[in-house]
Amino acid sequence: MGLSDRMRRLGRALGGAPHADGEAELHVGDPRFDDWSVLRDFEDLEAARAWRQTLTEGGITSVLTTDHPLDRFGRGDIALRILREDWAEAQDLLEEPL
């Protein structure tokens, strides 16, 4: 038995298939957010979470959505969504220099 086989066995024993950190924050195929505005699109969950954190710290409600589950590395088609009425404020917040 090789190392990869041992890791798969350990993963199953600990609770299933490998997944990306922060995946619990992601809404997969959830129609509740279809009418929210897409502020930015991302290909990886880590970057999307960082941008979402910036909005949260600025007091703007936001969610991360995707139509399909991400791969085990946290990659896929991820949308950062906000309420329509927060569009201008969110844009200003994300464009501020550090």
N, CA, C and O atoms as CSV, one atom per row, in Angstrom:
chain,resi,resn,atom,element,x,y,z
A,1,MET,N,N,0.853,-1.171,0.000
A,1,MET,CA,C,0.000,0.000,0.000
A,1,MET,C,C,0.901,1.237,0.000
A,1,MET,O,O,1.777,1.379,0.852
A,2,GLY,N,N,0.673,2.124,-0.962
A,2,GLY,CA,C,1.450,3.348,-1.091
A,2,GLY,C,C,0.934,4.463,-0.196
A,2,GLY,O,O,-0.103,4.340,0.456
A,3,LEU,N,N,1.690,5.554,-0.185
A,3,LEU,CA,C,1.320,6.703,0.642
A,3,LEU,C,C,-0.037,7.278,0.229
A,3,LEU,O,O,-0.853,7.614,1.088
A,4,SER,N,N,-0.282,7.393,-1.077
A,4,SER,CA,C,-1.567,7.960,-1.516
A,4,SER,C,C,-2.738,7.083,-1.083
A,4,SER,O,O,-3.800,7.600,-0.734
A,5,ASP,N,N,-2.558,5.771,-1.102
A,5,ASP,CA,C,-3.617,4.873,-0.632
A,5,ASP,C,C,-3.870,5.067,0.862
A,5,ASP,O,O,-5.017,5.074,1.309
A,6,ARG,N,N,-2.801,5.224,1.620
A,6,ARG,CA,C,-2.940,5.451,3.064
A,6,ARG,C,C,-3.653,6.770,3.345
A,6,ARG,O,O,-4.488,6.848,4.246
A,7,MET,N,N,-3.325,7.806,2.575
A,7,MET,CA,C,-3.968,9.107,2.768
A,7,MET,C,C,-5.458,9.034,2.441
A,7,MET,O,O,-6.277,9.612,3.157
A,8,ARG,N,N,-5.813,8.336,1.376
A,8,ARG,CA,C,-7.235,8.177,1.029
A,8,ARG,C,C,-7.977,7.428,2.138
A,8,ARG,O,O,-9.088,7.800,2.518
A,9,ARG,N,N,-7.349,6.373,2.649
A,9,ARG,CA,C,-7.963,5.597,3.727
A,9,ARG,C,C,-8.154,6.474,4.965
A,9,ARG,O,O,-9.209,6.435,5.598
A,10,LEU,N,N,-7.147,7.257,5.306
A,10,LEU,CA,C,-7.238,8.170,6.446
A,10,LEU,C,C,-8.349,9.199,6.223
A,10,LEU,O,O,-9.120,9.485,7.138
A,11,GLY,N,N,-8.434,9.759,5.005
A,11,GLY,CA,C,-9.482,10.723,4.685
A,11,GLY,C,C,-10.870,10.147,4.859
A,11,GLY,O,O,-11.759,10.809,5.395
A,12,ARG,N,N,-11.061,8.932,4.413
A,12,ARG,CA,C,-12.371,8.283,4.587
A,12,ARG,C,C,-12.678,8.075,6.060
A,12,ARG,O,O,-13.816,8.259,6.491
A,13,ALA,N,N,-11.669,7.691,6.836
A,13,ALA,CA,C,-11.865,7.457,8.264
A,13,ALA,C,C,-12.199,8.753,9.004
A,13,ALA,O,O,-12.926,8.733,9.997
A,14,LEU,N,N,-11.674,9.869,8.523
A,14,LEU,CA,C,-11.895,11.152,9.191
A,14,LEU,C,C,-13.140,11.889,8.719
A,14,LEU,O,O,-13.488,12.929,9.277
A,15,GLY,N,N,-13.804,11.374,7.716
A,15,GLY,CA,C,-15.036,12.053,7.348
A,15,GLY,C,C,-15.249,12.291,5.881
A,15,GLY,O,O,-15.977,13.217,5.525
A,16,GLY,N,N,-14.665,11.521,5.022
A,16,GLY,CA,C,-15.038,11.612,3.626
A,16,GLY,C,C,-13.977,12.142,2.710
A,16,GLY,O,O,-12.782,12.109,3.006
A,17,ALA,N,N,-14.449,12.634,1.584
A,17,ALA,CA,C,-13.580,13.081,0.498
A,17,ALA,C,C,-12.870,14.373,0.859
A,17,ALA,O,O,-13.372,15.167,1.655
A,18,PRO,N,N,-11.685,14.583,0.261
A,18,PRO,CA,C,-10.979,15.847,0.501
A,18,PRO,C,C,-11.797,17.031,0.009
A,18,PRO,O,O,-12.528,16.921,-0.975
A,19,HIS,N,N,-11.673,18.158,0.692
A,19,HIS,CA,C,-12.370,19.375,0.273
A,19,HIS,C,C,-11.541,20.589,0.666
A,19,HIS,O,O,-10.648,20.501,1.508
A,20,ALA,N,N,-11.841,21.690,0.061
A,20,ALA,CA,C,-11.099,22.925,0.309
A,20,ALA,C,C,-11.532,23.573,1.613
A,20,ALA,O,O,-12.693,23.470,2.008
A,21,ASP,N,N,-10.590,24.247,2.286
A,21,ASP,CA,C,-10.929,25.019,3.479
A,21,ASP,C,C,-11.931,26.108,3.112
A,21,ASP,O,O,-11.813,26.734,2.059
A,22,GLY,N,N,-12.898,26.329,3.961
A,22,GLY,CA,C,-13.873,27.380,3.735
A,22,GLY,C,C,-15.038,26.974,2.855
A,22,GLY,O,O,-15.894,27.801,2.541
A,23,GLU,N,N,-15.081,25.732,2.458
A,23,GLU,CA,C,-16.148,25.291,1.568
A,23,GLU,C,C,-17.531,25.423,2.209
A,23,GLU,O,O,-18.533,25.537,1.503
A,24,ALA,N,N,-17.586,25.407,3.522
A,24,ALA,CA,C,-18.867,25.560,4.219
A,24,ALA,C,C,-19.472,26.943,3.997
A,24,ALA,O,O,-20.682,27.119,4.143
A,25,GLU,N,N,-18.644,27.924,3.644
A,25,GLU,CA,C,-19.129,29.287,3.385
A,25,GLU,C,C,-19.733,29.438,1.988
A,25,GLU,O,O,-20.326,30.470,1.674
A,26,LEU,N,N,-19.586,28.427,1.166
A,26,LEU,CA,C,-19.986,28.484,-0.230
A,26,LEU,C,C,-21.391,27.919,-0.411
A,26,LEU,O,O,-21.695,26.835,0.088
A,27,HIS,N,N,-22.242,28.644,-1.118
A,27,HIS,CA,C,-23.608,28.199,-1.406
A,27,HIS,C,C,-23.615,27.597,-2.810
A,27,HIS,O,O,-23.443,28.307,-3.800
A,28,VAL,N,N,-23.815,26.286,-2.884
A,28,VAL,CA,C,-23.779,25.579,-4.163
A,28,VAL,C,C,-25.194,25.403,-4.701
A,28,VAL,O,O,-26.035,24.764,-4.069
A,29,GLY,N,N,-25.449,25.981,-5.881
A,29,GLY,CA,C,-26.747,25.834,-6.531
A,29,GLY,C,C,-27.913,26.344,-5.717
A,29,GLY,O,O,-29.014,25.802,-5.817
A,30,ASP,N,N,-27.705,27.361,-4.923
A,30,ASP,CA,C,-28.740,27.887,-4.031
A,30,ASP,C,C,-29.499,29.026,-4.715
A,30,ASP,O,O,-28.935,30.100,-4.923
A,31,PRO,N,N,-30.758,28.810,-5.066
A,31,PRO,CA,C,-31.524,29.830,-5.798
A,31,PRO,C,C,-31.882,31.065,-4.968
A,31,PRO,O,O,-32.341,32.061,-5.527
A,32,ARG,N,N,-31.682,31.022,-3.646
A,32,ARG,CA,C,-32.008,32.186,-2.809
A,32,ARG,C,C,-31.192,33.412,-3.186
A,32,ARG,O,O,-31.605,34.536,-2.901
A,33,PHE,N,N,-30.042,33.218,-3.819
A,33,PHE,CA,C,-29.157,34.337,-4.120
A,33,PHE,C,C,-29.138,34.712,-5.599
A,33,PHE,O,O,-28.307,35.515,-6.023
A,34,ASP,N,N,-30.040,34.141,-6.381
A,34,ASP,CA,C,-30.069,34.424,-7.824
A,34,ASP,C,C,-30.326,35.889,-8.149
A,34,ASP,O,O,-29.855,36.382,-9.174
A,35,ASP,N,N,-31.063,36.592,-7.298
A,35,ASP,CA,C,-31.360,38.001,-7.587
A,35,ASP,C,C,-30.349,38.960,-6.948
A,35,ASP,O,O,-30.501,40.175,-7.069
A,36,TRP,N,N,-29.330,38.441,-6.278
A,36,TRP,CA,C,-28.256,39.276,-5.751
A,36,TRP,C,C,-27.307,39.629,-6.888
A,36,TRP,O,O,-27.179,38.865,-7.844
A,37,SER,N,N,-26.649,40.760,-6.799
A,37,SER,CA,C,-25.718,41.205,-7.847
A,37,SER,C,C,-24.362,40.516,-7.692
A,37,SER,O,O,-23.854,40.347,-6.583
A,38,VAL,N,N,-23.795,40.125,-8.828
A,38,VAL,CA,C,-22.439,39.563,-8.822
A,38,VAL,C,C,-21.455,40.729,-8.857
A,38,VAL,O,O,-21.429,41.510,-9.808
A,39,LEU,N,N,-20.659,40.831,-7.819
A,39,LEU,CA,C,-19.683,41.904,-7.718
A,39,LEU,C,C,-18.374,41.517,-8.392
A,39,LEU,O,O,-17.768,42.333,-9.086
A,40,ARG,N,N,-17.937,40.285,-8.195
A,40,ARG,CA,C,-16.700,39.765,-8.791
A,40,ARG,C,C,-16.856,38.257,-9.001
A,40,ARG,O,O,-17.624,37.600,-8.299
A,41,ASP,N,N,-16.124,37.726,-9.967
A,41,ASP,CA,C,-16.029,36.288,-10.187
A,41,ASP,C,C,-14.621,35.830,-9.846
A,41,ASP,O,O,-13.652,36.561,-10.049
A,42,PHE,N,N,-14.517,34.608,-9.323
A,42,PHE,CA,C,-13.232,34.043,-8.927
A,42,PHE,C,C,-13.124,32.606,-9.403
A,42,PHE,O,O,-14.127,31.937,-9.653
A,43,GLU,N,N,-11.887,32.149,-9.523
A,43,GLU,CA,C,-11.642,30.761,-9.895
A,43,GLU,C,C,-11.199,29.922,-8.708
A,43,GLU,O,O,-11.202,28.693,-8.785
A,44,ASP,N,N,-10.812,30.577,-7.593
A,44,ASP,CA,C,-10.407,29.794,-6.432
A,44,ASP,C,C,-11.047,30.350,-5.164
A,44,ASP,O,O,-11.250,31.555,-5.022
A,45,LEU,N,N,-11.352,29.449,-4.262
A,45,LEU,CA,C,-12.092,29.790,-3.052
A,45,LEU,C,C,-11.292,30.692,-2.117
A,45,LEU,O,O,-11.864,31.575,-1.479
A,46,GLU,N,N,-9.995,30.486,-2.028
A,46,GLU,CA,C,-9.176,31.295,-1.123
A,46,GLU,C,C,-9.254,32.781,-1.463
A,46,GLU,O,O,-9.431,33.613,-0.574
A,47,ALA,N,N,-9.124,33.115,-2.738
A,47,ALA,CA,C,-9.208,34.523,-3.153
A,47,ALA,C,C,-10.613,35.079,-2.908
A,47,ALA,O,O,-10.762,36.203,-2.430
A,48,ALA,N,N,-11.629,34.303,-3.232
A,48,ALA,CA,C,-13.010,34.750,-3.040
A,48,ALA,C,C,-13.293,35.031,-1.567
A,48,ALA,O,O,-13.958,36.012,-1.233
A,49,ARG,N,N,-12.790,34.171,-0.695
A,49,ARG,CA,C,-12.996,34.364,0.748
A,49,ARG,C,C,-12.310,35.632,1.241
A,49,ARG,O,O,-12.849,36.337,2.094
A,50,ALA,N,N,-11.137,35.923,0.716
A,50,ALA,CA,C,-10.416,37.141,1.136
A,50,ALA,C,C,-11.201,38.390,0.753
A,50,ALA,O,O,-11.332,39.308,1.563
A,51,TRP,N,N,-11.721,38.439,-0.463
A,51,TRP,CA,C,-12.514,39.600,-0.900
A,51,TRP,C,C,-13.798,39.704,-0.094
A,51,TRP,O,O,-14.215,40.803,0.271
A,52,ARG,N,N,-14.428,38.565,0.189
A,52,ARG,CA,C,-15.654,38.574,0.983
A,52,ARG,C,C,-15.366,39.099,2.392
A,52,ARG,O,O,-16.173,39.842,2.950
A,53,GLN,N,N,-14.238,38.724,2.961
A,53,GLN,CA,C,-13.859,39.198,4.295
A,53,GLN,C,C,-13.724,40.718,4.310
A,53,GLN,O,O,-14.138,41.369,5.269
A,54,THR,N,N,-13.151,41.279,3.260
A,54,THR,CA,C,-13.018,42.736,3.155
A,54,THR,C,C,-14.389,43.402,3.197
A,54,THR,O,O,-14.575,44.407,3.882
A,55,LEU,N,N,-15.338,42.845,2.470
A,55,LEU,CA,C,-16.692,43.403,2.484
A,55,LEU,C,C,-17.334,43.268,3.857
A,55,LEU,O,O,-17.975,44.202,4.340
A,56,THR,N,N,-17.167,42.123,4.480
A,56,THR,CA,C,-17.741,41.888,5.805
A,56,THR,C,C,-17.194,42.894,6.811
A,56,THR,O,O,-17.945,43.455,7.609
A,57,GLU,N,N,-15.890,43.118,6.770
A,57,GLU,CA,C,-15.280,44.083,7.678
A,57,GLU,C,C,-15.773,45.502,7.402
A,57,GLU,O,O,-15.774,46.349,8.296
A,58,GLY,N,N,-16.192,45.758,6.163
A,58,GLY,CA,C,-16.737,47.058,5.813
A,58,GLY,C,C,-18.235,47.171,6.060
A,58,GLY,O,O,-18.840,48.192,5.733
A,59,GLY,N,N,-18.838,46.137,6.631
A,59,GLY,CA,C,-20.254,46.173,6.980
A,59,GLY,C,C,-21.207,45.844,5.846
A,59,GLY,O,O,-22.392,46.169,5.921
A,60,ILE,N,N,-20.710,45.206,4.799
A,60,ILE,CA,C,-21.555,44.874,3.647
A,60,ILE,C,C,-21.838,43.377,3.648
A,60,ILE,O,O,-20.920,42.560,3.731
A,61,THR,N,N,-23.110,43.030,3.557
A,61,THR,CA,C,-23.515,41.634,3.501
A,61,THR,C,C,-23.158,41.061,2.140
A,61,THR,O,O,-23.473,41.650,1.106
A,62,SER,N,N,-22.498,39.909,2.149
A,62,SER,CA,C,-22.115,39.271,0.891
A,62,SER,C,C,-22.127,37.762,1.062
A,62,SER,O,O,-22.059,37.252,2.181
A,63,VAL,N,N,-22.213,37.054,-0.052
A,63,VAL,CA,C,-22.176,35.591,-0.052
A,63,VAL,C,C,-21.315,35.118,-1.215
A,63,VAL,O,O,-21.094,35.845,-2.184
A,64,LEU,N,N,-20.836,33.890,-1.097
A,64,LEU,CA,C,-20.109,33.239,-2.182
A,64,LEU,C,C,-21.001,32.140,-2.727
A,64,LEU,O,O,-21.520,31.315,-1.975
A,65,THR,N,N,-21.175,32.136,-4.047
A,65,THR,CA,C,-22.043,31.138,-4.672
A,65,THR,C,C,-21.330,30.463,-5.842
A,65,THR,O,O,-20.379,30.995,-6.416
A,66,THR,N,N,-21.818,29.294,-6.165
A,66,THR,CA,C,-21.360,28.570,-7.344
A,66,THR,C,C,-22.496,27.668,-7.813
A,66,THR,O,O,-23.330,27.241,-7.014
A,67,ASP,N,N,-22.522,27.384,-9.098
A,67,ASP,CA,C,-23.549,26.500,-9.631
A,67,ASP,C,C,-23.181,25.027,-9.460
A,67,ASP,O,O,-24.055,24.162,-9.414
A,68,HIS,N,N,-21.879,24.751,-9.368
A,68,HIS,CA,C,-21.390,23.372,-9.301
A,68,HIS,C,C,-20.367,23.237,-8.181
A,68,HIS,O,O,-19.666,24.202,-7.877
A,69,PRO,N,N,-20.266,22.071,-7.561
A,69,PRO,CA,C,-19.260,21.873,-6.513
A,69,PRO,C,C,-17.847,22.153,-7.036
A,69,PRO,O,O,-17.547,21.921,-8.207
A,70,LEU,N,N,-16.996,22.649,-6.154
A,70,LEU,CA,C,-15.608,22.936,-6.506
A,70,LEU,C,C,-14.810,21.639,-6.529
A,70,LEU,O,O,-15.246,20.620,-5.992
A,71,ASP,N,N,-13.639,21.685,-7.153
A,71,ASP,CA,C,-12.769,20.524,-7.087
A,71,ASP,C,C,-12.138,20.457,-5.698
A,71,ASP,O,O,-12.352,21.360,-4.888
A,72,ARG,N,N,-11.385,19.436,-5.410
A,72,ARG,CA,C,-10.854,19.258,-4.056
A,72,ARG,C,C,-9.826,20.310,-3.665
A,72,ARG,O,O,-9.452,20.409,-2.496
A,73,PHE,N,N,-9.361,21.103,-4.644
A,73,PHE,CA,C,-8.404,22.166,-4.373
A,73,PHE,C,C,-9.084,23.527,-4.198
A,73,PHE,O,O,-8.407,24.539,-4.018
A,74,GLY,N,N,-10.414,23.553,-4.249
A,74,GLY,CA,C,-11.148,24.797,-4.058
A,74,GLY,C,C,-11.238,25.642,-5.311
A,74,GLY,O,O,-11.401,26.860,-5.225
A,75,ARG,N,N,-11.137,25.021,-6.471
A,75,ARG,CA,C,-11.220,25.759,-7.736
A,75,ARG,C,C,-12.556,25.489,-8.418
A,75,ARG,O,O,-13.125,24.401,-8.329
A,76,GLY,N,N,-13.028,26.521,-9.097
A,76,GLY,CA,C,-14.283,26.420,-9.814
A,76,GLY,C,C,-14.740,27.803,-10.240
A,76,GLY,O,O,-13.939,28.736,-10.294
A,77,ASP,N,N,-16.009,27.938,-10.539
A,77,ASP,CA,C,-16.598,29.204,-10.951
A,77,ASP,C,C,-17.347,29.780,-9.750
A,77,ASP,O,O,-18.468,29.361,-9.460
A,78,ILE,N,N,-16.736,30.733,-9.052
A,78,ILE,CA,C,-17.260,31.269,-7.795
A,78,ILE,C,C,-17.663,32.728,-7.996
A,78,ILE,O,O,-16.912,33.521,-8.564
A,79,ALA,N,N,-18.857,33.066,-7.523
A,79,ALA,CA,C,-19.338,34.448,-7.620
A,79,ALA,C,C,-19.432,35.064,-6.224
A,79,ALA,O,O,-19.967,34.453,-5.299
A,80,LEU,N,N,-18.911,36.265,-6.086
A,80,LEU,CA,C,-19.078,37.062,-4.862
A,80,LEU,C,C,-20.294,37.935,-5.107
A,80,LEU,O,O,-20.281,38.803,-5.981
A,81,ARG,N,N,-21.345,37.703,-4.334
A,81,ARG,CA,C,-22.616,38.401,-4.546
A,81,ARG,C,C,-22.952,39.317,-3.377
A,81,ARG,O,O,-22.623,39.042,-2.223
A,82,ILE,N,N,-23.618,40.413,-3.716
A,82,ILE,CA,C,-24.079,41.385,-2.721
A,82,ILE,C,C,-25.510,41.781,-3.042
A,82,ILE,O,O,-26.010,41.513,-4.135
A,83,LEU,N,N,-26.155,42.411,-2.095
A,83,LEU,CA,C,-27.487,42.957,-2.352
A,83,LEU,C,C,-27.359,44.103,-3.352
A,83,LEU,O,O,-26.389,44.860,-3.311
A,84,ARG,N,N,-28.311,44.229,-4.226
A,84,ARG,CA,C,-28.250,45.258,-5.282
A,84,ARG,C,C,-28.052,46.670,-4.725
A,84,ARG,O,O,-27.323,47.475,-5.305
A,85,GLU,N,N,-28.697,46.959,-3.611
A,85,GLU,CA,C,-28.611,48.320,-3.068
A,85,GLU,C,C,-27.234,48.629,-2.473
A,85,GLU,O,O,-26.943,49.788,-2.177
A,86,ASP,N,N,-26.391,47.626,-2.294
A,86,ASP,CA,C,-25.043,47.838,-1.747
A,86,ASP,C,C,-23.972,47.957,-2.826
A,86,ASP,O,O,-22.787,48.063,-2.509
A,87,TRP,N,N,-24.371,47.941,-4.090
A,87,TRP,CA,C,-23.409,47.906,-5.197
A,87,TRP,C,C,-22.382,49.046,-5.136
A,87,TRP,O,O,-21.179,48.783,-5.136
A,88,ALA,N,N,-22.825,50.276,-5.084
A,88,ALA,CA,C,-21.909,51.427,-5.123
A,88,ALA,C,C,-20.984,51.432,-3.913
A,88,ALA,O,O,-19.783,51.668,-4.048
A,89,GLU,N,N,-21.535,51.175,-2.738
A,89,GLU,CA,C,-20.720,51.158,-1.526
A,89,GLU,C,C,-19.667,50.043,-1.574
A,89,GLU,O,O,-18.529,50.244,-1.152
A,90,ALA,N,N,-20.046,48.885,-2.082
A,90,ALA,CA,C,-19.110,47.764,-2.185
A,90,ALA,C,C,-18.000,48.069,-3.176
A,90,ALA,O,O,-16.837,47.764,-2.913
A,91,GLN,N,N,-18.340,48.666,-4.311
A,91,GLN,CA,C,-17.341,49.033,-5.301
A,91,GLN,C,C,-16.351,50.033,-4.709
A,91,GLN,O,O,-15.140,49.890,-4.880
A,92,ASP,N,N,-16.861,51.030,-4.021
A,92,ASP,CA,C,-15.986,52.029,-3.382
A,92,ASP,C,C,-15.057,51.365,-2.368
A,92,ASP,O,O,-13.864,51.669,-2.329
A,93,LEU,N,N,-15.586,50.474,-1.558
A,93,LEU,CA,C,-14.790,49.815,-0.534
A,93,LEU,C,C,-13.658,48.993,-1.151
A,93,LEU,O,O,-12.530,49.017,-0.658
A,94,LEU,N,N,-13.955,48.276,-2.213
A,94,LEU,CA,C,-12.951,47.410,-2.820
A,94,LEU,C,C,-11.930,48.171,-3.649
A,94,LEU,O,O,-10.859,47.641,-3.941
A,95,GLU,N,N,-12.237,49.389,-4.030
A,95,GLU,CA,C,-11.303,50.182,-4.818
A,95,GLU,C,C,-10.434,51.100,-3.985
A,95,GLU,O,O,-9.534,51.744,-4.523
A,96,GLU,N,N,-10.680,51.179,-2.672
A,96,GLU,CA,C,-9.878,52.039,-1.803
A,96,GLU,C,C,-8.445,51.527,-1.748
A,96,GLU,O,O,-8.219,50.321,-1.647
A,97,PRO,N,N,-7.483,52.429,-1.813
A,97,PRO,CA,C,-6.089,51.988,-1.680
A,97,PRO,C,C,-5.803,51.522,-0.256
A,97,PRO,O,O,-6.391,52.019,0.705
A,98,LEU,N,N,-4.905,50.575,-0.140
A,98,LEU,CA,C,-4.554,50.040,1.191
A,98,LEU,C,C,-3.750,50.995,1.996
A,98,LEU,O,O,-3.382,50.690,3.130
